[in-house]
């Protein structure tokens, strides 16, 4: 169970990091700058949506990354003990 939770949370954090990169790339079109394309017309459609949700996506990715770190620490300290993996050495199988 511990490995499954850890794997799911790390997977969500990695997918979130890719989503954050896409969001930042789209939202960069809405920044004001010397470009002739910068302005109200340049910030419409997916770029405008990305600009508005950029903060929420950033917070979601940060939460997933923090949850992944907590799950990793929990698994390293208590996950092995729950599975009986850290209870000592096993008997060697002889032929």
Secondary structure, 3 states (H helix, E strand, C coil): CHHHHHHHHHHHHHHHHHHHHHHHHHHHHHCCCCCCCCCCCCCCCHHHHHHHHHHHHHHHHHHHHHHHHHHHHHHHHHHHHHHCCCCCCCCCCCC
